[in-house]
Amino acid sequence: MTSVQNSPQLNQPKNQKAARQITKQLITLLRGIIPNYEDGFWHADTALFGAIAEFDSMALVTLMGEIEDSFDISFDDDDISAENFSSVTTLTELVLERS
Amino acid sequence: MFRIIRTPKQIRAHLLFIAPLFEQANQTRHHVTRSAMNAYHQGIQSIVFDHYGTGDSQGELIDASLSLWQQDILKQLLELKKHSNQAVYLSLPLSAVLLLSNEIVQQLDGVMLLQPNFKGKRFIQQFKRLALAANLTQSHNAKEAVTVAKPIVEIAGYLITPHLLDELAGQSLTKLADFTLDSYWFEWLGGAEVLSLGRAKQQEEFARKNDKLWVTNIDDVKFWQATELQVASTFLTQERVAFSQIVTYKSASNKALNAELQQAFNPKVAHELKR
């Protein structure tokens, strides 16, 4: 579940539009938490966990809380995985699943 | 107890800064110092301290309890009231509101709430998630790893008793009786953002308990979340406005005070919350 093309959820036009909006909002949240990157750094394919030094456990949990507040959704503790937080796209898919 | 007290020549009010819990204390320390200095320059005695077992205060965190922390706050308030008839306020950022009790509230003239989180259960859930997330990063930073050796829990380097976590998880606004305090609520909300349902519910619940609530939205960085030092200048400016209101509290008539507050603190939101 790491690319938009391979995701059945994101193949539908309606979901694609929702995914774009979610991705945009996620990037806004990420920029707030990790402010020391240029705006152009952030996009759907930006790798997160294991790729950005600042994306540590604190940043990950902070992001989870912000996402829950912003999207009015709840994550399970099982959602804390390297796969779900590997990139902006995988995170978008997770938000879509929980919405 | 480690305290930093800034006392102006003429004290016009007292402001006790309550540190939020665990990592949030570190994340807010820089701003607390700035706020305390701003308060001092406006004639407000500011007191910044570390809870028992945290920062530079004595004791170990594993020996701390909610009631111990609350008693420390209460003692300081009673001491202030004993020697001064000026207004006494608390500054409560983030999880610091989880330390409120009815006994503490009874000693206050007002509170300054910075993105308060009254939901103890949610706060502890997030805190415990740190341990789960640390497991993912274990290979990157072994120090963050969680180890559980009952009855002590280690999360993100903090050694805590499960009892303290349970006490904090049990805290919520519903445990407080209705009160009447000048309450300044600073809510971080971007200009284009809509207040989330969860945050709106907390504001509404607080407004039901206390009819003297003024809310102002802060369109600035959430400095406590950022992975590098950030300063929320907009917040500091708005906070100074609130400080100026505090020091005029005793001399201004309620009507005049309310008019000024509504001008500075988003009258629409304040009005809606009061209904």
Interface residues (C-beta under 8 A of the other chain):
Chain A: T28 G32 I33 I34 P35 N36 F49 G50 E54 D56 S57 M58 A59 L60 V61 T62 M64 G65 E66 E68 D69 S70 D72 D77 I80 S81 A82 F85
Chain B: E23 Q126 K128 R129 L130 L132 A133 A134 L136 T137 H140 N141 E144 A156 G190 S196 L197 G198 R199 V221 K222 Q225 A226 T227 E228 Q230
